[in-house]
Amino acid sequence: MTRQQRIEQALRDAFPGDDARVEDLSAQHHGHAGFDVQGSHFRVRVRSARFAGLGPLARHRLVYDALDPLLRQEVHSVTLDLGPL
């Protein structure tokens, strides 16, 4: 399973039934710090009913909690686009 697929699976587990998409932007960062050909830079878009009434920081915390093991060991950078359904 690729890193992108593991991120997608972690999001599906944390936000079942919600819209979660992951785009690998690693190729745009070739030669930059943290670049890894297996995937190191990602854009994550999540639309979830769980975000209703939450501010940006609380939304980010929910996603970071879901991705914590990957962010600590494998992913250099993640850009988040989060919003309610």
C-alpha positions as CSV (number, residue, x, y, z in Angstrom):
1,M,0.0,0.0,0.0
2,T,1.4,3.4,-0.9
3,R,1.7,6.3,1.5
4,Q,-1.1,8.1,-0.3
5,Q,-3.3,5.0,0.1
6,R,-2.4,4.7,3.8
7,I,-3.4,8.4,4.3
8,E,-6.7,7.8,2.5
9,Q,-7.4,4.7,4.6
10,A,-6.7,6.6,7.9
11,L,-9.1,9.3,6.8
12,R,-11.8,6.8,5.8
13,D,-11.4,5.2,9.2
14,A,-11.6,8.5,11.1
15,F,-14.3,10.1,8.9
16,P,-16.5,7.1,7.7
17,G,-18.9,8.1,4.9
18,D,-17.4,11.6,4.6
19,D,-15.7,13.1,1.5
20,A,-11.9,12.7,2.0
21,R,-9.4,13.2,-0.9
22,V,-5.6,13.0,-1.0
23,E,-3.4,14.4,-3.7
24,D,0.3,13.6,-3.8
25,L,2.3,16.8,-4.5
26,S,5.7,15.2,-4.0
27,A,6.8,15.7,-7.6
28,Q,6.5,19.4,-7.2
29,H,9.0,19.3,-4.4
30,H,11.8,17.3,-6.0
31,G,15.1,18.5,-4.7
32,H,13.5,20.2,-1.6
33,A,14.0,19.2,2.0
34,G,12.0,16.1,2.9
35,F,11.4,15.0,-0.7
36,D,10.9,11.3,-1.0
37,V,10.0,9.5,-4.2
38,Q,7.5,7.3,-2.3
39,G,5.5,10.3,-1.4
40,S,6.3,13.1,1.1
41,H,4.1,16.1,0.3
42,F,0.4,15.8,0.2
43,R,-2.8,17.9,0.0
44,V,-5.7,16.6,2.1
45,R,-9.3,17.7,1.5
46,V,-11.9,16.6,3.9
47,R,-15.6,17.5,4.1
48,S,-17.2,16.2,7.2
49,A,-20.3,16.7,9.3
50,R,-18.0,16.4,12.3
51,F,-16.5,19.8,11.4
52,A,-19.9,21.6,11.8
53,G,-19.5,24.3,14.4
54,L,-15.8,23.8,14.8
55,G,-13.1,26.4,14.1
56,P,-10.1,25.7,11.9
57,L,-7.8,24.7,14.8
58,A,-10.3,22.0,16.1
59,R,-10.8,20.7,12.5
60,H,-7.0,20.4,12.0
61,R,-6.6,18.6,15.3
62,L,-9.1,16.0,14.3
63,V,-7.3,15.3,11.0
64,Y,-3.8,15.4,12.6
65,D,-5.0,12.9,15.2
66,A,-6.1,10.6,12.5
67,L,-2.8,10.9,10.6
68,D,-0.5,11.1,13.6
69,P,1.5,7.9,13.0
70,L,2.1,8.8,9.3
71,L,3.0,12.4,10.1
72,R,5.5,11.4,12.7
73,Q,7.4,8.9,10.6
74,E,6.7,9.1,6.9
75,V,5.1,12.4,5.7
76,H,7.2,15.6,5.4
77,S,4.3,18.0,4.6
78,V,0.6,18.0,4.5
79,T,-1.7,20.9,3.4
80,L,-5.2,20.7,4.8
81,D,-8.4,21.9,3.2
82,L,-11.2,21.2,5.7
83,G,-14.8,22.1,5.8
84,P,-18.3,20.9,6.9
85,L,-20.5,18.9,4.5
